[in-house]
Amino acid sequence: MTGWYERAIYPALAQLDPERAHRQALRGLSALERFPSGRRLLRQLCDPPADDRLAVDRLGRRFPNPLGLAAGFDKDAEAVGALLALGFGFVEVGTVTPRPQPGNPRPRLWRLPEERALVNALGFPSAGMAAMRARLAGRQFPGAIGVNLGKNRETPLERAAEDYLAVLAALWDVADYLVVNVSSPNTPGLRELQARSVLVELLRALGEENRRLARLRRLRPRPLLVKLAPDLDIAGLEQAIAAALEGGADGLVVANTSTDRRLLRRPAPDFLGGISGRPLRARATALTREAYRRAGGRLVIVGVGGIGSAEDAIERLRAGASLVQLYTALIYEGPGLPARILRGLLAYLEQEGLRSVEQLVGVDA
Ligand SMILES: Cc1cc2nc3c(=O)[nH]c(=O)nc-3n(C[C@H](O)[C@H](O)[C@H](O)COP(=O)(O)O)c2cc1C
């Protein structure tokens, strides 16, 4: 699969405008998704390992392995089954907004191949919560589904909670966990919701609704996580952690894309938006370590940002993440990447004589 993607598929996709390339890839995956034979074919081609040593028990369930697909790749849950067939243990869909919205004007997605990075200013294009619910309702998947919750652009910040509450309620049944996205740089003002008092209030409201829905269905509340920006300084991180704990959240997703241009080796003056991929790696690892030191026992940390190899995933787990995710590396490395990372993780466990990937969590924090 490796050779194929690099020799034939990536060069063809790289000819296209990045957003069109993404559309084509999703369309292909969602066509395969519709048939069990398509999903089987993907699984055979990628051949991801299934091994109990990779399983992670966190957030009230068993994840078949610690590697997930980060939010934003499958915003409208069009290809979840196919993406799980590549080997991901979980897929975070969204960000999804209450009402459909087109996102920002194009162009709004750029590749920086020498830096193994992307810059995006998508601004939550979303088919909306009803469309997502229709796609996911009643389906069973061989992995966990996270739903990343957002607000519509035109909803004023003071009423943001109403949007998050609406999406939470609409998608509660189809989510294994929920993520409050207060860290996208492409929706004006959104990151202000990371401030302590605002975040506590938002989380409390969501927690109340979460528990109400759980009582109605006689189930446990869904785990609720907060996704943070990598541009927080230590004081900002402390505030966000305090708010997450006070507001009753179960975990943190660390981190979203960065607006800090200094992360890039070469300036990209025409591109406005969030940087993802390799330039984020060191910062996201450092932030994961800080978050683990401060809240490791109390909050589950999902590490994301610049992960593109088994070594990167191991580093992030050792820094304190219980689960990891990637997005940008999949664009450059192709659909064989998740299986390669999982094989690398297993080889590492063998080499170190470890019984479970969970034994890695936080050992370097
Ligand atoms: C094109 C693109 C769209 C994204 N959209 C979302 C999104 O809708 N919601 C979100 O929480 N994160 C979004 N992200 C951020 C990723 O989930 C992830 O946090 C970030 O890209 C860092 O991981 P990576 O370096 O592996 O890409 C997006 C990233 C990219 C590249």
The ligand as a MOL file (V3000), in Angstrom:
LIG
                    3D

  0  0  0     0  0            999 V3000
M  V30 BEGIN CTAB
M  V30 COUNTS 31 33 0 0 0
M  V30 BEGIN ATOM
M  V30 1 C -8.0610 20.5930 7.0820 0
M  V30 2 C -8.2380 20.4580 8.5490 0
M  V30 3 C -9.5060 20.6060 9.1020 0
M  V30 4 C -9.6720 20.4810 10.4900 0
M  V30 5 N -10.9210 20.6110 11.0130 0
M  V30 6 C -11.0920 20.4520 12.3430 0
M  V30 7 C -12.3750 20.5300 12.9100 0
M  V30 8 O -13.3780 20.6920 12.2170 0
M  V30 9 N -12.4880 20.4200 14.2560 0
M  V30 10 C -11.4050 20.2140 15.0640 0
M  V30 11 O -11.5540 20.1020 16.2830 0
M  V30 12 N -10.1720 20.0990 14.5540 0
M  V30 13 C -9.9890 20.2170 13.2220 0
M  V30 14 N -8.7390 20.1060 12.6950 0
M  V30 15 C -7.5920 19.9030 13.6050 0
M  V30 16 C -7.1930 18.4400 13.7460 0
M  V30 17 O -8.2270 17.6910 14.3240 0
M  V30 18 C -5.9280 18.3240 14.6100 0
M  V30 19 O -6.2160 18.7930 15.9080 0
M  V30 20 C -4.7610 19.1100 14.0470 0
M  V30 21 O -4.7500 19.0770 12.6400 0
M  V30 22 C -3.4150 18.5820 14.5440 0
M  V30 23 O -3.2200 17.2460 14.1320 0
M  V30 24 P -2.3110 16.8370 12.8490 0
M  V30 25 O -1.0230 17.5690 12.9880 0
M  V30 26 O -2.1620 15.3520 12.9400 0
M  V30 27 O -3.0660 17.2670 11.6600 0
M  V30 28 C -8.5520 20.2130 11.3160 0
M  V30 29 C -7.2920 20.0510 10.7480 0
M  V30 30 C -7.1180 20.1670 9.3800 0
M  V30 31 C -5.7470 19.9770 8.7930 0
M  V30 END ATOM
M  V30 BEGIN BOND
M  V30 1 1 1 2
M  V30 2 1 2 3
M  V30 3 2 2 30
M  V30 4 2 3 4
M  V30 5 1 4 5
M  V30 6 1 4 28
M  V30 7 2 5 6
M  V30 8 1 6 7
M  V30 9 1 6 13
M  V30 10 2 7 8
M  V30 11 1 7 9
M  V30 12 1 9 10
M  V30 13 2 10 11
M  V30 14 1 10 12
M  V30 15 2 12 13
M  V30 16 1 13 14
M  V30 17 1 14 15
M  V30 18 1 14 28
M  V30 19 1 15 16
M  V30 20 1 16 17
M  V30 21 1 16 18
M  V30 22 1 18 19
M  V30 23 1 18 20
M  V30 24 1 20 21
M  V30 25 1 20 22
M  V30 26 1 22 23
M  V30 27 1 23 24
M  V30 28 2 24 25
M  V30 29 1 24 26
M  V30 30 1 24 27
M  V30 31 2 28 29
M  V30 32 1 29 30
M  V30 33 1 30 31
M  V30 END BOND
M  V30 END CTAB
M  END
